[in-house]
Amino acid sequence: MEQCYQTSLGKHKERIKPAASRESSTSPLARAMDLKVLCALSVTLLVALSTLAEGIAPPTKCQCKVVPRERTNCGYPGISAAECRKIGCCFNASVPSVPWCYNPKPKKVRKVCPNDPYTRINCGHPGIKPRECTRKGCCFRAHPAGVPWCFYHRVVEEAC
Ligand SMILES: *[C@@H]1O[C@H](CO)[C@@H](O)[C@H](O)[C@H]1NC(C)=O
């Protein structure tokens, strides 16, 4: 699965192409392509599911720190605290005449290039040039040997 994950992530942008070229061919190469496509599809599904799960996940305390006059209404009038949180909103009834059920602030995230070379997920192709790599939004470090030099950044949540 790890291998699958890495390969598919590396091919993220190109994952549609192999599907088109595998028609009416049953060579071992074509079958390998099929596997790759399946692999990419399952990873895509996983990513989609985790995104969905994140949408349902309750907002953090930090995300709910919105000054009362900047709150935008979420849910319907008279919604209970429990219902409000269930639909992913923040509830705070301490200030009258402002929305009590309101939208959370978006999560603050930051892109970082992972330090451990052995956790790198390949983002390029062998011999990719630094500029080409960074233009794809990926990290480039030309060392050490035996690991991808062009690799995906990681997204970390900022502290509040
Ligand atoms: C509710 O909002 C008020 C005003 O912004 C804030 O002072 C208070 O800490 C909040 N309560 C909770 C439980 O977050």
The ligand as an SDF file (V2000), in Angstrom:
LIG
                    3D

 14 14  0  0  0  0  0  0  0  0999 V2000
  -17.6780   33.0210   23.8970 C   0  0  0  0  0  0  0  0  0  0  0  0
  -17.4120   34.2750   23.2820 O   0  0  0  0  0  0  0  0  0  0  0  0
  -16.9220   35.2520   24.1770 C   0  0  0  0  0  0  0  0  0  0  0  0
  -16.8240   36.5690   23.4040 C   0  0  0  0  0  0  0  0  0  0  0  0
  -16.0000   36.4330   22.2650 O   0  0  0  0  0  0  0  0  0  0  0  0
  -15.5760   34.7930   24.7250 C   0  0  0  0  0  0  0  0  0  0  0  0
  -15.0520   35.7430   25.6350 O   0  0  0  0  0  0  0  0  0  0  0  0
  -15.7480   33.4440   25.4220 C   0  0  0  0  0  0  0  0  0  0  0  0
  -14.4980   32.9720   25.8390 O   0  0  0  0  0  0  0  0  0  0  0  0
  -16.4140   32.4440   24.5010 C   0  0  0  0  0  0  0  0  0  0  0  0
  -16.6930   31.2240   25.2350 N   0  0  0  0  0  0  0  0  0  0  0  0
  -16.2330   30.0420   24.8690 C   0  0  0  0  0  0  0  0  0  0  0  0
  -16.6400   28.8830   25.7020 C   0  0  0  0  0  0  0  0  0  0  0  0
  -15.5010   29.8950   23.8900 O   0  0  0  0  0  0  0  0  0  0  0  0
  1  2  1  0
  1 10  1  0
  2  3  1  0
  3  4  1  0
  3  6  1  0
  4  5  1  0
  6  7  1  0
  6  8  1  0
  8  9  1  0
  8 10  1  0
 10 11  1  0
 11 12  1  0
 12 13  1  0
 12 14  2  0
M  END
$$$$
